[in-house]
């Protein structure tokens, strides 16, 4: 069971601690302003940029963690926009 304050050190579990990010494919990093993991997501995007990995990074304002998955936030502009952006990014990458 996860413990509060637990920091993942295993690169297989947390990609953000993986020292080898050079050569990874382009990434879309979506964070939420009120997400307890926002700083980690944004640090990962910075790490990718430092390794010359193309990154699109977006922070959605006034929204919480998992906003695209929560039924109560399903119809918000932020959720709709994030899902549309993910679809567009994946479609462009795969075609």
Legacy VTK file of the C-alpha trace (Angstrom):
# vtk DataFile Version 3.0
C-alpha trace
ASCII
DATASET POLYDATA
POINTS 95 float
0.000 0.000 0.000
1.442 3.415 -0.928
2.620 5.590 1.927
2.324 9.355 2.120
5.576 11.023 1.166
6.928 7.905 -0.541
9.538 8.793 -3.148
10.022 6.347 -6.006
13.683 5.741 -6.778
13.204 2.872 -9.221
13.396 3.992 -12.857
11.092 1.133 -13.854
8.378 2.639 -11.666
8.958 6.358 -12.153
10.201 7.527 -15.533
11.141 10.884 -14.041
14.005 9.321 -12.050
15.403 7.465 -15.052
18.821 8.945 -15.764
18.674 7.912 -19.427
16.191 10.124 -21.225
18.362 10.913 -24.242
16.837 9.605 -27.443
13.311 9.275 -26.129
10.506 10.124 -28.558
8.734 13.474 -28.399
6.657 13.888 -25.259
3.457 15.607 -24.239
3.525 16.487 -20.538
0.197 17.663 -19.147
0.067 18.963 -15.594
-2.655 20.492 -13.455
-2.185 23.603 -11.357
-3.638 22.021 -8.204
-1.898 18.653 -8.636
0.385 17.467 -5.845
2.565 15.909 -8.581
2.710 19.038 -10.775
6.288 19.916 -9.846
7.493 16.397 -10.630
5.776 16.430 -14.019
7.246 19.797 -14.893
10.697 18.731 -13.690
10.441 15.686 -15.958
9.600 17.935 -18.917
12.638 20.084 -18.098
14.816 16.978 -17.889
13.615 15.852 -21.313
14.295 19.310 -22.783
17.798 19.289 -21.301
18.391 16.016 -23.172
17.129 17.609 -26.423
13.944 15.539 -26.411
11.107 17.501 -28.046
8.535 18.335 -25.373
5.152 19.995 -25.418
4.315 20.996 -21.869
0.945 22.334 -20.776
-0.241 23.292 -17.295
-4.004 23.554 -16.904
-5.012 26.256 -14.420
-7.417 25.860 -11.502
-7.766 22.098 -11.921
-6.720 19.068 -9.892
-4.847 15.802 -10.416
-6.535 13.242 -12.665
-8.897 15.860 -14.075
-9.330 14.033 -17.376
-10.436 10.863 -15.573
-12.805 12.214 -12.920
-16.479 12.016 -13.860
-17.226 15.278 -12.062
-14.673 17.116 -14.238
-15.442 15.223 -17.455
-17.234 18.123 -19.120
-14.866 20.919 -18.105
-13.031 22.889 -20.766
-9.716 21.749 -19.256
-10.572 18.050 -19.531
-11.931 18.383 -23.050
-8.910 20.392 -24.160
-6.379 18.008 -22.593
-8.015 14.958 -24.170
-8.193 16.674 -27.563
-4.542 17.673 -27.300
-3.507 14.123 -26.390
-5.495 12.710 -29.314
-3.974 15.217 -31.732
-0.454 14.572 -30.456
-0.807 10.789 -30.713
-2.453 10.975 -34.128
0.378 13.128 -35.470
3.016 10.855 -33.957
1.494 7.653 -35.319
0.615 8.766 -38.854
LINES 1 96
95 0 1 2 3 4 5 6 7 8 9 10 11 12 13 14 15 16 17 18 19 20 21 22 23 24 25 26 27 28 29 30 31 32 33 34 35 36 37 38 39 40 41 42 43 44 45 46 47 48 49 50 51 52 53 54 55 56 57 58 59 60 61 62 63 64 65 66 67 68 69 70 71 72 73 74 75 76 77 78 79 80 81 82 83 84 85 86 87 88 89 90 91 92 93 94
